[in-house]
Structure formats: structure tokens, C-alpha cells
Amino acid sequence: MTDPQPGPLDDQTEAEATCSARGCQAPATWQLLWNNPKLHTPDRRKVWLSCDDHRQQLIDFLGKRAFLKDVVPHV
Ligand SMILES: [Zn+2]
């Protein structure tokens, strides 16, 4: 069993619009909004983009760390 390995913890540009999961080039269909309270002010939102296949994996990854704030469709 391997842990999910999302990409770098950087904001993604809208132009990329591909899934944040490592090695996945699928078009993003979801945005995961998250915040690391050790690094970010409370109102800061980092964004990971996700395809349908990796959405739950990334939600679990962020949820375990209590970083996840919101999940919204990426249009
Ligand atoms: Zn993906």
C-alpha cells in the first residue's frame, strides 16, 4: 500500500487545469481548497485540482491532516 503522492504544494494556474495527483495528466474536474495553519493565515486558500479518479484520494490526504476546507467543481 502506498500513500497518495500529490504534486508540489504550489498553487496551480488555471491554464494547467490538470489533476494534481502525481503522474496524472487528466483534466481537472474538481478544486480542493485547503489551508495549512502552520504555514498559512486562516483566510488563505491553496488549491489542488483533481480529476474524478483522484478526488477521493486527495480529499483523504488533506482530510487526514485537517487541511481540507472545501471541494468545489472545477469549470
Ligand atoms: Zn487524476
N, CA, C, O and the ligand as a Tripos MOL2 file, in Angstrom:
@<TRIPOS>MOLECULE
protein
  301   299    76     0     0
PROTEIN
NO_CHARGES

@<TRIPOS>ATOM
      1 N           0.8480   -1.1950    0.0000 N.3       1 MET1
      2 CA          0.0000    0.0000    0.0000 C.3       1 MET1
      3 C           0.8790    1.2390    0.0000 C.2       1 MET1
      4 O           1.8230    1.3410    0.7840 O.2       1 MET1
      5 N           0.5750    2.1530   -0.8570 N.am      2 THR2
      6 CA          1.3610    3.3850   -0.9430 C.3       2 THR2
      7 C           0.4930    4.5810   -0.5930 C.2       2 THR2
      8 O          -0.7020    4.6140   -0.8870 O.2       2 THR2
      9 N           1.1170    5.5560    0.0370 N.am      3 ASP3
     10 CA          0.4090    6.8000    0.3260 C.3       3 ASP3
     11 C           0.1760    7.5570   -0.9650 C.2       3 ASP3
     12 O           0.9580    7.4480   -1.9100 O.2       3 ASP3
     13 N          -0.8820    8.3100   -1.0030 N.am      4 PRO4
     14 CA         -1.0660    9.2010   -2.1590 C.3       4 PRO4
     15 C           0.1100   10.1660   -2.2360 C.2       4 PRO4
     16 O           0.6280   10.6120   -1.2120 O.2       4 PRO4
     17 N           0.5140   10.4760   -3.4230 N.am      5 GLN5
     18 CA          1.6470   11.3790   -3.6070 C.3       5 GLN5
     19 C           1.2550   12.5460   -4.5000 C.2       5 GLN5
     20 O           1.6090   12.5790   -5.6790 O.2       5 GLN5
     21 N           0.5340   13.4900   -3.9460 N.am      6 PRO6
     22 CA          0.1670   14.6380   -4.7780 C.3       6 PRO6
     23 C           1.4060   15.4210   -5.1800 C.2       6 PRO6
     24 O           2.4880   15.2520   -4.6170 O.2       6 PRO6
     25 N           1.2210   16.2550   -6.1380 N.am      7 GLY7
     26 CA          2.3250   17.0530   -6.6490 C.3       7 GLY7
     27 C           2.7710   18.1040   -5.6560 C.2       7 GLY7
     28 O           2.3360   18.1130   -4.5040 O.2       7 GLY7
     29 N           3.6320   18.9800   -6.1040 N.am      8 PRO8
     30 CA          4.1510   20.0310   -5.2240 C.3       8 PRO8
     31 C           3.0190   20.8490   -4.6190 C.2       8 PRO8
     32 O           1.9670   21.0360   -5.2320 O.2       8 PRO8
     33 N           3.2560   21.3300   -3.4100 N.am      9 LEU9
     34 CA          2.2020   22.0610   -2.7220 C.3       9 LEU9
     35 C           2.1800   23.5170   -3.1800 C.2       9 LEU9
     36 O           2.2810   24.4330   -2.3630 O.2       9 LEU9
     37 N           2.0510   23.7170   -4.4430 N.am     10 ASP10
     38 CA          2.0250   25.0610   -5.0060 C.3      10 ASP10
     39 C           0.6720   25.3130   -5.6430 C.2      10 ASP10
     40 O          -0.0480   24.3950   -6.0350 O.2      10 ASP10
     41 N           0.3600   26.5850   -5.7280 N.am     11 ASP11
     42 CA         -0.8390   26.9500   -6.4640 C.3      11 ASP11
     43 C          -0.6640   26.5460   -7.9160 C.2      11 ASP11
     44 O           0.4310   26.6320   -8.4710 O.2      11 ASP11
     45 N          -1.7330   26.1160   -8.5130 N.am     12 GLN12
     46 CA         -1.6910   25.8080   -9.9280 C.3      12 GLN12
     47 C          -2.3610   26.9330  -10.6980 C.2      12 GLN12
     48 O          -3.2900   27.5760  -10.2100 O.2      12 GLN12
     49 N          -1.8870   27.1530  -11.8720 N.am     13 THR13
     50 CA         -2.5240   28.1720  -12.6900 C.3      13 THR13
     51 C          -3.7550   27.5820  -13.3530 C.2      13 THR13
     52 O          -3.8480   26.3720  -13.5570 O.2      13 THR13
     53 N          -4.6850   28.4390  -13.6810 N.am     14 GLU14
     54 CA         -5.8850   27.9870  -14.3660 C.3      14 GLU14
     55 C          -5.5460   27.3240  -15.6930 C.2      14 GLU14
     56 O          -6.2230   26.3930  -16.1310 O.2      14 GLU14
     57 N          -4.4840   27.8200  -16.3250 N.am     15 ALA15
     58 CA         -4.1430   27.3290  -17.6570 C.3      15 ALA15
     59 C          -3.7880   25.8400  -17.6400 C.2      15 ALA15
     60 O          -4.0550   25.1170  -18.6010 O.2      15 ALA15
     61 N          -3.1850   25.3930  -16.5400 N.am     16 GLU16
     62 CA         -2.7920   23.9840  -16.4870 C.3      16 GLU16
     63 C          -4.0240   23.0900  -16.4420 C.2      16 GLU16
     64 O          -4.2290   22.2400  -17.3080 O.2      16 GLU16
     65 N          -4.8450   23.3060  -15.4020 N.am     17 ALA17
     66 CA         -6.1340   22.6330  -15.3130 C.3      17 ALA17
     67 C          -6.0380   21.1270  -15.4670 C.2      17 ALA17
     68 O          -6.9250   20.4890  -16.0330 O.2      17 ALA17
     69 N          -4.9450   20.5650  -14.9540 N.am     18 THR18
     70 CA         -4.8450   19.1070  -14.9010 C.3      18 THR18
     71 C          -4.7860   18.6660  -13.4400 C.2      18 THR18
     72 O          -4.4880   19.4520  -12.5410 O.2      18 THR18
     73 N          -5.0750   17.4070  -13.2390 N.am     19 CYS19
     74 CA         -5.1200   16.8130  -11.9120 C.3      19 CYS19
     75 C          -3.7910   16.9890  -11.1660 C.2      19 CYS19
     76 O          -2.7200   16.8990  -11.7660 O.2      19 CYS19
     77 N          -3.8700   17.2410   -9.8510 N.am     20 SER20
     78 CA         -2.6720   17.4400   -9.0270 C.3      20 SER20
     79 C          -1.9980   16.1320   -8.6200 C.2      20 SER20
     80 O          -0.8590   16.1500   -8.1540 O.2      20 SER20
     81 N          -2.6710   15.0140   -8.7840 N.am     21 ALA21
     82 CA         -2.0720   13.7410   -8.3940 C.3      21 ALA21
     83 C          -0.8310   13.4890   -9.2440 C.2      21 ALA21
     84 O          -0.8240   13.7400  -10.4500 O.2      21 ALA21
     85 N           0.2120   12.9890   -8.5950 N.am     22 ARG22
     86 CA          1.4810   12.7940   -9.2840 C.3      22 ARG22
     87 C           1.3200   11.8690  -10.4870 C.2      22 ARG22
     88 O           0.7630   10.7760  -10.3780 O.2      22 ARG22
     89 N           1.8130   12.3210  -11.6210 N.am     23 GLY23
     90 CA          1.7940   11.4980  -12.8190 C.3      23 GLY23
     91 C           0.4840   11.5060  -13.5710 C.2      23 GLY23
     92 O           0.3800   10.9020  -14.6380 O.2      23 GLY23
     93 N          -0.5230   12.1820  -13.0300 N.am     24 CYS24
     94 CA         -1.8290   12.1910  -13.6800 C.3      24 CYS24
     95 C          -1.9570   13.4180  -14.5670 C.2      24 CYS24
     96 O          -1.7350   14.5450  -14.1230 O.2      24 CYS24
     97 N          -2.3120   13.1920  -15.8100 N.am     25 GLN25
     98 CA         -2.4600   14.2970  -16.7530 C.3      25 GLN25
     99 C          -3.9230   14.5400  -17.1070 C.2      25 GLN25
    100 O          -4.2260   15.2730  -18.0480 O.2      25 GLN25
    101 N          -4.8230   13.9260  -16.3560 N.am     26 ALA26
    102 CA         -6.2460   14.0530  -16.6630 C.3      26 ALA26
    103 C          -6.7240   15.4810  -16.4190 C.2      26 ALA26
    104 O          -6.2100   16.1750  -15.5420 O.2      26 ALA26
    105 N          -7.6940   15.9060  -17.1900 N.am     27 PRO27
    106 CA         -8.2560   17.2390  -16.9680 C.3      27 PRO27
    107 C          -8.8920   17.3340  -15.5880 C.2      27 PRO27
    108 O          -9.5410   16.3950  -15.1260 O.2      27 PRO27
    109 N          -8.7000   18.4660  -14.9420 N.am     28 ALA28
    110 CA         -9.2760   18.6610  -13.6040 C.3      28 ALA28
    111 C         -10.7700   18.8940  -13.6900 C.2      28 ALA28
    112 O         -11.2520   19.6420  -14.5390 O.2      28 ALA28
    113 N         -11.4950   18.2380  -12.7940 N.am     29 THR29
    114 CA        -12.9310   18.4510  -12.7140 C.3      29 THR29
    115 C         -13.3440   18.9270  -11.3220 C.2      29 THR29
    116 O         -14.5050   19.2670  -11.0910 O.2      29 THR29
    117 N         -12.3870   18.9470  -10.4040 N.am     30 TRP30
    118 CA        -12.6580   19.3810   -9.0280 C.3      30 TRP30
    119 C         -11.5480   20.2850   -8.5350 C.2      30 TRP30
    120 O         -10.3950   20.1610   -8.9460 O.2      30 TRP30
    121 N         -11.9150   21.1980   -7.6440 N.am     31 GLN31
    122 CA        -10.9400   22.0100   -6.9320 C.3      31 GLN31
    123 C         -11.0360   21.6940   -5.4520 C.2      31 GLN31
    124 O         -12.1120   21.7710   -4.8600 O.2      31 GLN31
    125 N          -9.9060   21.3380   -4.8590 N.am     32 LEU32
    126 CA         -9.8460   21.1230   -3.4160 C.3      32 LEU32
    127 C          -9.1910   22.3460   -2.7890 C.2      32 LEU32
    128 O          -8.0390   22.6640   -3.0840 O.2      32 LEU32
    129 N          -9.9210   23.0150   -1.9360 N.am     33 LEU33
    130 CA         -9.4070   24.2180   -1.2850 C.3      33 LEU33
    131 C          -8.9200   23.8230    0.0990 C.2      33 LEU33
    132 O          -9.6440   23.1970    0.8730 O.2      33 LEU33
    133 N          -7.6790   24.1980    0.4020 N.am     34 TRP34
    134 CA         -7.1050   23.7560    1.6720 C.3      34 TRP34
    135 C          -6.2120   24.8330    2.2500 C.2      34 TRP34
    136 O          -5.8630   25.8110    1.5880 O.2      34 TRP34
    137 N          -5.8480   24.6220    3.5230 N.am     35 ASN35
    138 CA         -5.0640   25.5910    4.2770 C.3      35 ASN35
    139 C          -4.2490   24.8320    5.3180 C.2      35 ASN35
    140 O          -4.7770   24.0190    6.0770 O.2      35 ASN35
    141 N          -2.9640   25.1160    5.3340 N.am     36 ASN36
    142 CA         -2.1120   24.5640    6.3850 C.3      36 ASN36
    143 C          -1.8930   25.6520    7.4320 C.2      36 ASN36
    144 O          -1.1560   26.6080    7.1860 O.2      36 ASN36
    145 N          -2.5250   25.5160    8.5960 N.am     37 PRO37
    146 CA         -2.4560   26.5960    9.5930 C.3      37 PRO37
    147 C          -1.0460   26.8840   10.0870 C.2      37 PRO37
    148 O          -0.7950   27.9540   10.6410 O.2      37 PRO37
    149 N          -0.1200   25.9460    9.8960 N.am     38 LYS38
    150 CA          1.2620   26.2050   10.3060 C.3      38 LYS38
    151 C           1.9840   27.1090    9.3100 C.2      38 LYS38
    152 O           2.9710   27.7620    9.6500 O.2      38 LYS38
    153 N           1.4820   27.1370    8.0800 N.am     39 LEU39
    154 CA          2.1460   27.8980    7.0260 C.3      39 LEU39
    155 C           1.3510   29.0980    6.5460 C.2      39 LEU39
    156 O           1.9140   30.0820    6.0670 O.2      39 LEU39
    157 N           0.0380   29.0040    6.6790 N.am     40 HIS40
    158 CA         -0.8200   29.9870    6.0210 C.3      40 HIS40
    159 C          -1.6910   30.7110    7.0300 C.2      40 HIS40
    160 O          -2.0520   30.1600    8.0700 O.2      40 HIS40
    161 N          -2.0230   31.9500    6.7110 N.am     41 THR41
    162 CA         -3.0150   32.6450    7.5230 C.3      41 THR41
    163 C          -4.3650   31.9710    7.3300 C.2      41 THR41
    164 O          -4.5960   31.3340    6.3030 O.2      41 THR41
    165 N          -5.2570   32.1040    8.3050 N.am     42 PRO42
    166 CA         -6.5130   31.3360    8.2770 C.3      42 PRO42
    167 C          -7.3770   31.5730    7.0460 C.2      42 PRO42
    168 O          -8.1320   30.6910    6.6390 O.2      42 PRO42
    169 N          -7.2710   32.7600    6.4490 N.am     43 ASP43
    170 CA         -8.1320   33.0420    5.2890 C.3      43 ASP43
    171 C          -7.4720   32.6630    3.9710 C.2      43 ASP43
    172 O          -8.0800   32.8130    2.9110 O.2      43 ASP43
    173 N          -6.2460   32.1800    4.0230 N.am     44 ARG44
    174 CA         -5.5310   31.7660    2.8120 C.3      44 ARG44
    175 C          -6.1140   30.4480    2.3110 C.2      44 ARG44
    176 O          -6.4520   29.5740    3.1100 O.2      44 ARG44
    177 N          -6.2330   30.3010    0.9990 N.am     45 ARG45
    178 CA         -6.6950   29.0390    0.4300 C.3      45 ARG45
    179 C          -5.7320   28.5960   -0.6600 C.2      45 ARG45
    180 O          -5.5070   29.2980   -1.6460 O.2      45 ARG45
    181 N          -5.1740   27.4150   -0.4540 N.am     46 LYS46
    182 CA         -4.4070   26.7830   -1.5080 C.3      46 LYS46
    183 C          -5.3730   25.9240   -2.3270 C.2      46 LYS46
    184 O          -6.3980   25.4710   -1.8180 O.2      46 LYS46
    185 N          -5.0400   25.7090   -3.5770 N.am     47 VAL47
    186 CA         -5.9390   24.9670   -4.4490 C.3      47 VAL47
    187 C          -5.2030   23.7960   -5.0860 C.2      47 VAL47
    188 O          -4.1450   23.9630   -5.6920 O.2      47 VAL47
    189 N          -5.7770   22.6170   -4.9400 N.am     48 TRP48
    190 CA         -5.3540   21.4690   -5.7310 C.3      48 TRP48
    191 C          -6.4680   21.1680   -6.7190 C.2      48 TRP48
    192 O          -7.6520   21.2160   -6.3850 O.2      48 TRP48
    193 N          -6.0650   20.8590   -7.9280 N.am     49 LEU49
    194 CA         -7.0310   20.4320   -8.9270 C.3      49 LEU49
    195 C          -7.0270   18.9180   -8.9850 C.2      49 LEU49
    196 O          -5.9980   18.2790   -8.7660 O.2      49 LEU49
    197 N          -8.1800   18.3530   -9.2800 N.am     50 SER50
    198 CA         -8.2860   16.8930   -9.2860 C.3      50 SER50
    199 C          -9.2300   16.4040  -10.3750 C.2      50 SER50
    200 O         -10.2190   17.0560  -10.7110 O.2      50 SER50
    201 N          -8.8980   15.2450  -10.9130 N.am     51 CYS51
    202 CA         -9.8290   14.5480  -11.7970 C.3      51 CYS51
    203 C         -10.7920   13.7200  -10.9350 C.2      51 CYS51
    204 O         -10.6220   13.6260   -9.7200 O.2      51 CYS51
    205 N         -11.7740   13.1420  -11.5570 N.am     52 ASP52
    206 CA        -12.7400   12.3210  -10.8150 C.3      52 ASP52
    207 C         -12.0600   11.1610  -10.0920 C.2      52 ASP52
    208 O         -12.4080   10.8360   -8.9570 O.2      52 ASP52
    209 N         -11.0790   10.5360  -10.7650 N.am     53 ASP53
    210 CA        -10.4450    9.3390  -10.2080 C.3      53 ASP53
    211 C          -9.6460    9.6260   -8.9420 C.2      53 ASP53
    212 O          -9.5770    8.7770   -8.0530 O.2      53 ASP53
    213 N          -9.0390   10.8110   -8.8440 N.am     54 HIS54
    214 CA         -8.1490   11.1110   -7.7250 C.3      54 HIS54
    215 C          -8.7750   12.0020   -6.6590 C.2      54 HIS54
    216 O          -8.1410   12.3190   -5.6530 O.2      54 HIS54
    217 N         -10.0190   12.4010   -6.8850 N.am     55 ARG55
    218 CA        -10.6310   13.3350   -5.9390 C.3      55 ARG55
    219 C         -10.6280   12.7680   -4.5240 C.2      55 ARG55
    220 O         -10.1990   13.4420   -3.5870 O.2      55 ARG55
    221 N         -11.1060   11.5250   -4.3600 N.am     56 GLN56
    222 CA        -11.2120   10.9560   -3.0240 C.3      56 GLN56
    223 C          -9.8430   10.7550   -2.3830 C.2      56 GLN56
    224 O          -9.6700   10.9490   -1.1800 O.2      56 GLN56
    225 N          -8.8770   10.3650   -3.2060 N.am     57 GLN57
    226 CA         -7.5200   10.1730   -2.7020 C.3      57 GLN57
    227 C          -6.9530   11.4750   -2.1390 C.2      57 GLN57
    228 O          -6.3400   11.4860   -1.0710 O.2      57 GLN57
    229 N          -7.1620   12.5610   -2.8620 N.am     58 LEU58
    230 CA         -6.6430   13.8540   -2.4070 C.3      58 LEU58
    231 C          -7.4410   14.3830   -1.2200 C.2      58 LEU58
    232 O          -6.8850   15.0170   -0.3240 O.2      58 LEU58
    233 N          -8.7440   14.1190   -1.2180 N.am     59 ILE59
    234 CA         -9.5690   14.5080   -0.0630 C.3      59 ILE59
    235 C          -9.0730   13.7720    1.1840 C.2      59 ILE59
    236 O          -8.9410   14.3710    2.2510 O.2      59 ILE59
    237 N          -8.8020   12.4860    1.0480 N.am     60 ASP60
    238 CA         -8.3050   11.7160    2.1920 C.3      60 ASP60
    239 C          -6.9650   12.2630    2.6780 C.2      60 ASP60
    240 O          -6.7340   12.3870    3.8800 O.2      60 ASP60
    241 N          -6.0830   12.5890    1.7290 N.am     61 PHE61
    242 CA         -4.7470   13.0970    2.0550 C.3      61 PHE61
    243 C          -4.8530   14.3820    2.8630 C.2      61 PHE61
    244 O          -4.2060   14.5290    3.9000 O.2      61 PHE61
    245 N          -5.6670   15.3030    2.3870 N.am     62 LEU62
    246 CA         -5.8160   16.5900    3.0840 C.3      62 LEU62
    247 C          -6.6670   16.4490    4.3430 C.2      62 LEU62
    248 O          -6.4160   17.1060    5.3520 O.2      62 LEU62
    249 N          -7.6810   15.5780    4.2690 N.am     63 GLY63
    250 CA         -8.5730   15.4080    5.4050 C.3      63 GLY63
    251 C          -7.8510   14.8400    6.6140 C.2      63 GLY63
    252 O          -8.1170   15.2370    7.7480 O.2      63 GLY63
    253 N          -6.9280   13.9010    6.3680 N.am     64 LYS64
    254 CA         -6.1510   13.3030    7.4410 C.3      64 LYS64
    255 C          -5.3570   14.3520    8.2080 C.2      64 LYS64
    256 O          -5.1470   14.2340    9.4150 O.2      64 LYS64
    257 N          -4.9180   15.3820    7.4850 N.am     65 ARG65
    258 CA         -4.1150   16.4450    8.0890 C.3      65 ARG65
    259 C          -4.9710   17.6290    8.5300 C.2      65 ARG65
    260 O          -4.4500   18.6440    8.9920 O.2      65 ARG65
    261 N          -6.2770   17.4920    8.3860 N.am     66 ALA66
    262 CA         -7.2120   18.5680    8.7650 C.3      66 ALA66
    263 C          -6.9260   19.8480    7.9990 C.2      66 ALA66
    264 O          -7.1370   20.9470    8.5120 O.2      66 ALA66
    265 N          -6.4410   19.7020    6.7620 N.am     67 PHE67
    266 CA         -6.1460   20.8800    5.9490 C.3      67 PHE67
    267 C          -7.3140   21.2440    5.0350 C.2      67 PHE67
    268 O          -7.4370   22.3830    4.5870 O.2      67 PHE67
    269 N          -8.1670   20.2580    4.7670 N.am     68 LEU68
    270 CA         -9.1860   20.4580    3.7360 C.3      68 LEU68
    271 C         -10.2710   21.4290    4.1970 C.2      68 LEU68
    272 O         -10.8110   21.3010    5.2960 O.2      68 LEU68
    273 N         -10.5790   22.3990    3.3410 N.am     69 LYS69
    274 CA        -11.6010   23.3950    3.6660 C.3      69 LYS69
    275 C         -12.8490   23.2340    2.8170 C.2      69 LYS69
    276 O         -13.9660   23.3730    3.3170 O.2      69 LYS69
    277 N         -12.6670   22.9410    1.5350 N.am     70 ASP70
    278 CA        -13.8260   22.8870    0.6610 C.3      70 ASP70
    279 C         -13.4750   22.1320   -0.6200 C.2      70 ASP70
    280 O         -12.3130   22.0660   -1.0210 O.2      70 ASP70
    281 N         -14.4870   21.5740   -1.2430 N.am     71 VAL71
    282 CA        -14.3420   20.9090   -2.5280 C.3      71 VAL71
    283 C         -15.4160   21.4640   -3.4490 C.2      71 VAL71
    284 O         -16.6070   21.3870   -3.1490 O.2      71 VAL71
    285 N         -14.9860   22.0200   -4.5650 N.am     72 VAL72
    286 CA        -15.9440   22.6240   -5.4880 C.3      72 VAL72
    287 C         -15.6540   22.1410   -6.9000 C.2      72 VAL72
    288 O         -14.5110   21.8200   -7.2230 O.2      72 VAL72
    289 N         -16.6840   22.0860   -7.7460 N.am     73 PRO73
    290 CA        -16.4530   21.6780   -9.1320 C.3      73 PRO73
    291 C         -15.5440   22.6700   -9.8480 C.2      73 PRO73
    292 O         -15.6370   23.8800   -9.6400 O.2      73 PRO73
    293 N         -14.6800   22.1480  -10.6800 N.am     74 HIS74
    294 CA        -13.8100   22.9890  -11.4960 C.3      74 HIS74
    295 C         -14.4460   23.1460  -12.8770 C.2      74 HIS74
    296 O         -14.6420   22.1680  -13.5990 O.2      74 HIS74
    297 N         -14.7570   24.3700  -13.2230 N.am     75 VAL75
    298 CA        -15.4380   24.5930  -14.5040 C.3      75 VAL75
    299 C         -14.5410   25.3320  -15.4800 C.2      75 VAL75
    300 O         -14.9500   25.6060  -16.6080 O.2      75 VAL75
    301 ZN         -6.0320   12.3680  -11.5390 Zn       76 ZN76
@<TRIPOS>BOND
     1     1     2 1
     2     2     3 1
     3     3     4 2
     4     3     5 am
     5     5     6 1
     6     6     7 1
     7     7     8 2
     8     7     9 am
     9     9    10 1
    10    10    11 1
    11    11    12 2
    12    11    13 am
    13    13    14 1
    14    14    15 1
    15    15    16 2
    16    15    17 am
    17    17    18 1
    18    18    19 1
    19    19    20 2
    20    19    21 am
    21    21    22 1
    22    22    23 1
    23    23    24 2
    24    23    25 am
    25    25    26 1
    26    26    27 1
    27    27    28 2
    28    27    29 am
    29    29    30 1
    30    30    31 1
    31    31    32 2
    32    31    33 am
    33    33    34 1
    34    34    35 1
    35    35    36 2
    36    35    37 am
    37    37    38 1
    38    38    39 1
    39    39    40 2
    40    39    41 am
    41    41    42 1
    42    42    43 1
    43    43    44 2
    44    43    45 am
    45    45    46 1
    46    46    47 1
    47    47    48 2
    48    47    49 am
    49    49    50 1
    50    50    51 1
    51    51    52 2
    52    51    53 am
    53    53    54 1
    54    54    55 1
    55    55    56 2
    56    55    57 am
    57    57    58 1
    58    58    59 1
    59    59    60 2
    60    59    61 am
    61    61    62 1
    62    62    63 1
    63    63    64 2
    64    63    65 am
    65    65    66 1
    66    66    67 1
    67    67    68 2
    68    67    69 am
    69    69    70 1
    70    70    71 1
    71    71    72 2
    72    71    73 am
    73    73    74 1
    74    74    75 1
    75    75    76 2
    76    75    77 am
    77    77    78 1
    78    78    79 1
    79    79    80 2
    80    79    81 am
    81    81    82 1
    82    82    83 1
    83    83    84 2
    84    83    85 am
    85    85    86 1
    86    86    87 1
    87    87    88 2
    88    87    89 am
    89    89    90 1
    90    90    91 1
    91    91    92 2
    92    91    93 am
    93    93    94 1
    94    94    95 1
    95    95    96 2
    96    95    97 am
    97    97    98 1
    98    98    99 1
    99    99   100 2
   100    99   101 am
   101   101   102 1
   102   102   103 1
   103   103   104 2
   104   103   105 am
   105   105   106 1
   106   106   107 1
   107   107   108 2
   108   107   109 am
   109   109   110 1
   110   110   111 1
   111   111   112 2
   112   111   113 am
   113   113   114 1
   114   114   115 1
   115   115   116 2
   116   115   117 am
   117   117   118 1
   118   118   119 1
   119   119   120 2
   120   119   121 am
   121   121   122 1
   122   122   123 1
   123   123   124 2
   124   123   125 am
   125   125   126 1
   126   126   127 1
   127   127   128 2
   128   127   129 am
   129   129   130 1
   130   130   131 1
   131   131   132 2
   132   131   133 am
   133   133   134 1
   134   134   135 1
   135   135   136 2
   136   135   137 am
   137   137   138 1
   138   138   139 1
   139   139   140 2
   140   139   141 am
   141   141   142 1
   142   142   143 1
   143   143   144 2
   144   143   145 am
   145   145   146 1
   146   146   147 1
   147   147   148 2
   148   147   149 am
   149   149   150 1
   150   150   151 1
   151   151   152 2
   152   151   153 am
   153   153   154 1
   154   154   155 1
   155   155   156 2
   156   155   157 am
   157   157   158 1
   158   158   159 1
   159   159   160 2
   160   159   161 am
   161   161   162 1
   162   162   163 1
   163   163   164 2
   164   163   165 am
   165   165   166 1
   166   166   167 1
   167   167   168 2
   168   167   169 am
   169   169   170 1
   170   170   171 1
   171   171   172 2
   172   171   173 am
   173   173   174 1
   174   174   175 1
   175   175   176 2
   176   175   177 am
   177   177   178 1
   178   178   179 1
   179   179   180 2
   180   179   181 am
   181   181   182 1
   182   182   183 1
   183   183   184 2
   184   183   185 am
   185   185   186 1
   186   186   187 1
   187   187   188 2
   188   187   189 am
   189   189   190 1
   190   190   191 1
   191   191   192 2
   192   191   193 am
   193   193   194 1
   194   194   195 1
   195   195   196 2
   196   195   197 am
   197   197   198 1
   198   198   199 1
   199   199   200 2
   200   199   201 am
   201   201   202 1
   202   202   203 1
   203   203   204 2
   204   203   205 am
   205   205   206 1
   206   206   207 1
   207   207   208 2
   208   207   209 am
   209   209   210 1
   210   210   211 1
   211   211   212 2
   212   211   213 am
   213   213   214 1
   214   214   215 1
   215   215   216 2
   216   215   217 am
   217   217   218 1
   218   218   219 1
   219   219   220 2
   220   219   221 am
   221   221   222 1
   222   222   223 1
   223   223   224 2
   224   223   225 am
   225   225   226 1
   226   226   227 1
   227   227   228 2
   228   227   229 am
   229   229   230 1
   230   230   231 1
   231   231   232 2
   232   231   233 am
   233   233   234 1
   234   234   235 1
   235   235   236 2
   236   235   237 am
   237   237   238 1
   238   238   239 1
   239   239   240 2
   240   239   241 am
   241   241   242 1
   242   242   243 1
   243   243   244 2
   244   243   245 am
   245   245   246 1
   246   246   247 1
   247   247   248 2
   248   247   249 am
   249   249   250 1
   250   250   251 1
   251   251   252 2
   252   251   253 am
   253   253   254 1
   254   254   255 1
   255   255   256 2
   256   255   257 am
   257   257   258 1
   258   258   259 1
   259   259   260 2
   260   259   261 am
   261   261   262 1
   262   262   263 1
   263   263   264 2
   264   263   265 am
   265   265   266 1
   266   266   267 1
   267   267   268 2
   268   267   269 am
   269   269   270 1
   270   270   271 1
   271   271   272 2
   272   271   273 am
   273   273   274 1
   274   274   275 1
   275   275   276 2
   276   275   277 am
   277   277   278 1
   278   278   279 1
   279   279   280 2
   280   279   281 am
   281   281   282 1
   282   282   283 1
   283   283   284 2
   284   283   285 am
   285   285   286 1
   286   286   287 1
   287   287   288 2
   288   287   289 am
   289   289   290 1
   290   290   291 1
   291   291   292 2
   292   291   293 am
   293   293   294 1
   294   294   295 1
   295   295   296 2
   296   295   297 am
   297   297   298 1
   298   298   299 1
   299   299   300 2
@<TRIPOS>SUBSTRUCTURE
     1 MET1         2 RESIDUE 1 A MET
     2 THR2         6 RESIDUE 1 A THR
     3 ASP3        10 RESIDUE 1 A ASP
     4 PRO4        14 RESIDUE 1 A PRO
     5 GLN5        18 RESIDUE 1 A GLN
     6 PRO6        22 RESIDUE 1 A PRO
     7 GLY7        26 RESIDUE 1 A GLY
     8 PRO8        30 RESIDUE 1 A PRO
     9 LEU9        34 RESIDUE 1 A LEU
    10 ASP10       38 RESIDUE 1 A ASP
    11 ASP11       42 RESIDUE 1 A ASP
    12 GLN12       46 RESIDUE 1 A GLN
    13 THR13       50 RESIDUE 1 A THR
    14 GLU14       54 RESIDUE 1 A GLU
    15 ALA15       58 RESIDUE 1 A ALA
    16 GLU16       62 RESIDUE 1 A GLU
    17 ALA17       66 RESIDUE 1 A ALA
    18 THR18       70 RESIDUE 1 A THR
    19 CYS19       74 RESIDUE 1 A CYS
    20 SER20       78 RESIDUE 1 A SER
    21 ALA21       82 RESIDUE 1 A ALA
    22 ARG22       86 RESIDUE 1 A ARG
    23 GLY23       90 RESIDUE 1 A GLY
    24 CYS24       94 RESIDUE 1 A CYS
    25 GLN25       98 RESIDUE 1 A GLN
    26 ALA26      102 RESIDUE 1 A ALA
    27 PRO27      106 RESIDUE 1 A PRO
    28 ALA28      110 RESIDUE 1 A ALA
    29 THR29      114 RESIDUE 1 A THR
    30 TRP30      118 RESIDUE 1 A TRP
    31 GLN31      122 RESIDUE 1 A GLN
    32 LEU32      126 RESIDUE 1 A LEU
    33 LEU33      130 RESIDUE 1 A LEU
    34 TRP34      134 RESIDUE 1 A TRP
    35 ASN35      138 RESIDUE 1 A ASN
    36 ASN36      142 RESIDUE 1 A ASN
    37 PRO37      146 RESIDUE 1 A PRO
    38 LYS38      150 RESIDUE 1 A LYS
    39 LEU39      154 RESIDUE 1 A LEU
    40 HIS40      158 RESIDUE 1 A HIS
    41 THR41      162 RESIDUE 1 A THR
    42 PRO42      166 RESIDUE 1 A PRO
    43 ASP43      170 RESIDUE 1 A ASP
    44 ARG44      174 RESIDUE 1 A ARG
    45 ARG45      178 RESIDUE 1 A ARG
    46 LYS46      182 RESIDUE 1 A LYS
    47 VAL47      186 RESIDUE 1 A VAL
    48 TRP48      190 RESIDUE 1 A TRP
    49 LEU49      194 RESIDUE 1 A LEU
    50 SER50      198 RESIDUE 1 A SER
    51 CYS51      202 RESIDUE 1 A CYS
    52 ASP52      206 RESIDUE 1 A ASP
    53 ASP53      210 RESIDUE 1 A ASP
    54 HIS54      214 RESIDUE 1 A HIS
    55 ARG55      218 RESIDUE 1 A ARG
    56 GLN56      222 RESIDUE 1 A GLN
    57 GLN57      226 RESIDUE 1 A GLN
    58 LEU58      230 RESIDUE 1 A LEU
    59 ILE59      234 RESIDUE 1 A ILE
    60 ASP60      238 RESIDUE 1 A ASP
    61 PHE61      242 RESIDUE 1 A PHE
    62 LEU62      246 RESIDUE 1 A LEU
    63 GLY63      250 RESIDUE 1 A GLY
    64 LYS64      254 RESIDUE 1 A LYS
    65 ARG65      258 RESIDUE 1 A ARG
    66 ALA66      262 RESIDUE 1 A ALA
    67 PHE67      266 RESIDUE 1 A PHE
    68 LEU68      270 RESIDUE 1 A LEU
    69 LYS69      274 RESIDUE 1 A LYS
    70 ASP70      278 RESIDUE 1 A ASP
    71 VAL71      282 RESIDUE 1 A VAL
    72 VAL72      286 RESIDUE 1 A VAL
    73 PRO73      290 RESIDUE 1 A PRO
    74 HIS74      294 RESIDUE 1 A HIS
    75 VAL75      298 RESIDUE 1 A VAL
    76 ZN76       301 GROUP 0 **** ****
